[in-house]
């Protein structure tokens, strides 16, 4: 369970142009927006290096307490990452949406699915199919699991495991339909050999009665001109 309260340095910022946002990013800060139910939206910037370290160690569902560089707030602002944008080339975060968390209210978050064990069907040549790498769960912030473990060892070819069969910690419910397929083992697809394509006029070596390629129309005209020149010289 992700229960540890971690600190993230934050600063207030003004809504700016692309140039101002670019300056923040070059300074190692990530522009962000903080919002929540019954909470006035705040425009912030956070320390990019600190945020990356927190995400790498605790995952995207980490609970963080904002630290405004010594400025005290009436109540600690506990937040989570709700959404983010990444750079298309370097793949690091360039903007994040933070959600203010009420520790007494349930939240809906995506939790990674971790497959454990070896499916029976794999030993028979089957293939694992996993429609989604995560599942949406609803629970209190302190009850968010780091991963949802799914034991696939009993799955044979042609069989699957659905949401209804998963064992979850107390207080955690999956938002997806109970009949949603979490993982399945399918038979490998047979590769069909390409069928030979018949070409009109093609010569097939070693086959009697094979058609002989007909001379092209242009070639016939060239031969006719050669014969005319020979007759003219005589």
C-alpha positions in Angstrom: 0.0 0.0 0.0 1.2 3.5 -0.8 0.8 5.1 2.7 4.1 7.2 3.0 3.6 10.9 2.9 6.4 12.4 0.7 7.3 16.1 0.2 7.4 17.9 -3.2 8.7 21.5 -3.5 6.2 23.8 -5.3 6.0 27.5 -6.2 3.1 29.7 -7.3 3.2 30.9 -10.9 1.3 33.2 -13.2 -0.5 32.0 -16.2 2.1 32.7 -18.9 3.0 32.4 -22.6 4.9 29.5 -24.2 8.1 31.5 -23.6 7.5 31.8 -19.9 6.7 28.1 -19.6 9.8 27.3 -21.6 11.9 29.3 -19.2 10.5 27.4 -16.2 11.3 24.1 -17.9 14.8 25.2 -18.7 15.2 26.0 -15.0 14.3 22.4 -14.1 10.7 23.1 -13.1 7.5 21.6 -14.4 4.4 23.8 -14.9 1.4 22.4 -13.2 -2.2 23.0 -12.2 -3.7 22.0 -8.9 -7.5 21.5 -8.6 -10.0 19.5 -6.5 -13.5 19.2 -5.4 -14.5 22.5 -3.8 -11.0 23.8 -4.2 -9.9 26.9 -6.1 -7.5 26.1 -8.9 -3.9 27.0 -8.4 -1.2 27.5 -11.1 2.1 26.1 -9.8 5.5 24.9 -10.8 7.3 21.9 -9.1 10.8 20.7 -9.0 11.2 18.3 -11.9 14.1 16.3 -10.5 12.3 15.7 -7.2 9.1 14.7 -9.0 10.9 12.2 -11.2 12.6 10.6 -8.2 9.3 10.3 -6.3 7.5 8.7 -9.3 10.4 6.3 -9.9 10.5 5.1 -6.3 6.7 5.1 -5.5 4.9 5.1 -8.9 2.4 7.5 -10.4 -0.1 7.0 -7.6 2.2 8.4 -4.9 0.7 10.7 -2.3 2.7 13.9 -2.0 2.5 16.9 0.4 3.3 20.2 -1.3 6.1 22.2 0.3 5.9 25.9 -0.6 9.5 26.7 0.3 8.9 27.5 4.0 5.5 29.2 3.5 2.9 27.5 5.7 -0.6 26.7 4.5 -3.7 26.3 6.8 -3.8 22.6 6.1 -1.2 20.4 4.5 -1.9 20.1 0.7 -1.8 16.4 -0.1 -1.9 15.8 -3.8 -1.7 13.1 -6.5 -0.8 13.2 -10.2 -4.1 13.1 -12.1 -2.7 13.6 -15.6 0.6 14.6 -17.3 2.1 15.5 -20.7 5.5 14.3 -21.9 8.1 15.5 -24.3 7.8 13.5 -27.6 11.6 13.2 -28.0 13.0 12.8 -24.4 9.8 11.4 -22.9 10.1 13.5 -19.6 7.2 15.3 -18.0 6.6 18.8 -19.3 3.2 19.5 -17.6 1.2 17.8 -14.8 -2.3 18.1 -13.4 -2.3 17.6 -9.7 -5.5 16.7 -7.8 -6.0 17.7 -4.2 -6.7 14.7 -2.1 -9.2 14.4 0.7 -7.9 11.5 2.8 -11.5 10.6 3.8 -12.8 10.4 0.2 -12.4 7.6 -2.2 -10.5 8.2 -5.5 -10.4 6.4 -8.8 -6.9 5.6 -10.1 -5.2 3.3 -12.7 -3.1 0.6 -11.0 -0.7 -1.6 -13.0 -1.4 -5.3 -13.5 1.4 -7.7 -12.7 1.2 -11.2 -14.0 2.7 -13.9 -11.8 3.3 -17.7 -12.4 3.5 -19.5 -15.8 0.3 -20.4 -17.6 -0.3 -24.1 -18.4 -1.1 -23.1 -22.0 2.3 -21.5 -22.5 3.9 -25.0 -22.2 1.6 -26.2 -25.0 2.7 -23.4 -27.3 -0.1 -20.9 -26.4 0.3 -17.1 -26.3 -0.6 -14.7 -23.5 -3.0 -11.9 -24.4 -3.5 -9.0 -22.0 -6.0 -6.3 -23.2 -4.8 -3.7 -20.7 -1.7 -3.2 -18.6 -3.6 -1.6 -15.8 -7.1 -1.5 -14.2 -9.1 1.3 -12.7 -9.7 0.9 -9.0 -11.7 2.9 -6.5 -10.6 3.2 -2.8 -9.3 5.6 -0.1 -6.0 7.3 -0.9 -4.2 5.3 1.7 -5.5 2.0 0.4 -4.2 2.3 -3.2 -2.3 -0.8 -4.1 1.1 -0.4 -5.9 0.1 -3.3 -8.3 -2.7 -5.8 -8.8 -1.1 -9.3 -8.9 -2.8 -11.8 -11.2 -1.8 -15.5 -11.0 -2.0 -17.0 -14.5 -0.5 -20.4 -13.6 -3.9 -22.3 -14.0 -4.9 -20.8 -17.4 -4.8 -23.3 -20.3 -5.2 -22.5 -24.1 -8.6 -21.2 -24.8 -9.3 -20.0 -21.3 -9.2 -16.6 -19.7 -9.4 -14.7 -16.4 -11.9 -12.0 -15.7 -12.2 -9.1 -13.2 -14.7 -11.1 -11.2 -12.0 -13.7 -10.4 -9.4 -11.3 -8.9 -8.6 -11.2 -5.2 -8.3 -7.6 -4.1 -7.3 -6.0 -0.7 -10.1 -5.0 1.6 -11.7 -1.6 0.6 -10.5 -1.8 -3.0 -12.9 -2.3 -5.9 -12.3 -2.4 -9.6 -14.3 0.0 -11.8 -14.3 -2.2 -14.9 -17.2 -4.6 -15.6 -16.8 -8.0 -13.8 -16.8 -9.8 -17.1 -13.9 -7.8 -18.5 -11.1 -10.1 -19.6 -7.9 -9.4 -17.7 -5.7 -12.0 -19.4 -6.2 -14.9 -21.8 -4.2 -17.7 -23.3 -4.8 -18.2 -27.0 -3.5 -20.8 -29.6 -0.8 -19.6 -31.9 -1.9 -18.5 -35.4 -0.9 -20.9 -38.1 1.1 -19.3 -40.9 -0.2 -20.4 -44.3 2.3 -20.9 -47.1 1.7 -18.5 -50.0 -0.1 -20.1 -52.9 1.8 -20.2 -56.3 0.6 -17.5 -58.7 0.1 -18.7 -62.3 1.7 -16.3 -64.9 0.3 -16.5 -68.4 3.0 -17.4 -70.9 5.6 -18.3 -68.2 8.1 -21.2 -68.8 8.1 -23.7 -66.0 11.3 -25.8 -66.1 10.8 -29.6 -66.1 7.1 -29.5 -66.9 5.9 -30.8 -70.2 3.4 -28.8 -72.1 4.5 -25.6 -70.3 3.6 -22.5 -72.3 6.4 -20.7 -74.1 6.7 -17.0 -73.5 5.3 -15.2 -76.6 7.5 -12.5 -78.1 6.6 -9.0 -77.3 4.8 -7.0 -80.0 7.6 -4.5 -80.2 10.2 -7.3 -80.8 8.2 -8.6 -83.8 8.3 -5.1 -85.4 12.1 -4.9 -84.9 12.6 -8.2 -86.6 10.4 -7.1 -89.5 12.5 -4.0 -90.1 15.7 -6.0 -90.0 14.3 -8.3 -92.8 13.3 -5.3 -94.9 16.8 -3.8 -94.7 18.4 -7.1 -95.8 16.1 -7.2 -98.8 16.9 -3.6 -99.7 20.7 -4.3 -99.9 20.3 -7.2 -102.3 
